[in-house]
Amino acid sequence: MQANAECFNPHCRRCPRLRYHFKRLRSRYPDYHNAPVPGFGDPAARLLIVGLAPGLHGANRSGRVFTGDASGDLLFETLHRFGFCNQPVSRSVADGMRLDDCRITNAVKCVPPQNRPNRTELTRCGDYLRAELAVLRPAAIVALGRLAHYSVLRALDLPLAGHPFAHGAEHMLDGGAMLIDSYHCSRYNIQTRRLTAEMFAGIFSRARELL
């Protein structure tokens, strides 16, 4: 995958609310990354995983998607189980993590207040996701959560009503890619057991089967 300004802009200033949020975070957490977080992984991956946004103490701290928090713990453990990465734990950008035939990105590249981007921010950042999808052309896409699911559909100009979100649902997209839905591997979903390790493993078992 070729890195370019269309896919990611480390100096993006499109969203005033997020810029103000970063200003406060840089004062409170001066050692954190506190900037837009790019996608990570195999530049020729057939599997693309789309999350929602960087976690405050995960990707926003480390500078790499899903690195250093509970969401990443389950994600990388599961990816390792199915041969999509070389190690089951990721804590920092210098830990040697490598993704194989897999790439991870977020619908919104900047950490939002309360971990919840608004509709305007999803729309503005959707241009970057649209460019990522056009360059990568994945065979399978795993959307982590309803908002990531809808962001993928909007980026591909597909109708939302024709592709309802449900955990484990599969949607054949124009161009032949399969969109697979999963509940987000957030700490809340894990603790409440809305999403179990076995449920999550089922998603990536299916992705591996499709590939």
Stockholm file with secondary structure:
# STOCKHOLM 1.0

chainA/1-211         MQANAECFNPHCRRCPRLRYHFKRLRSRYPDYHNAPVPGFGDPAARLLIVGLAPGLHGANRSGRVFTGDASGDLLFETLHRFGFCNQPVSRSVADGMRLDDCRITNAVKCVPPQNRPNRTELTRCGDYLRAELAVLRPAAIVALGRLAHYSVLRALDLPLAGHPFAHGAEHMLDGGAMLIDSYHCSRYNIQTRRLTAEMFAGIFSRARELL
#=GR chainA/1-211 SS CCCCTTTCCTTCCCCHHHHHHHHHHHHHCTTSCCSCCCCEECTTCSEEEEESSCCTTTHHHHSSTTCSSHHHHHHHHHHHHTTSBSCSCCCSTTSCCCBSSEEEEESSSSCCGGGCCCHHHHHHHHHHHHHHHHHHCCSEEEEESHHHHHHHHHHTTCCSTTSCCCTTCEEECTTSCEEEEECCCCHHHHHTTSSCHHHHHHHHHHHHHHC
#=GC SS_cons         CCCCTTTCCTTCCCCHHHHHHHHHHHHHCTTSCCSCCCCEECTTCSEEEEESSCCTTTHHHHSSTTCSSHHHHHHHHHHHHTTSBSCSCCCSTTSCCCBSSEEEEESSSSCCGGGCCCHHHHHHHHHHHHHHHHHHCCSEEEEESHHHHHHHHHHTTCCSTTSCCCTTCEEECTTSCEEEEECCCCHHHHHTTSSCHHHHHHHHHHHHHHC
//
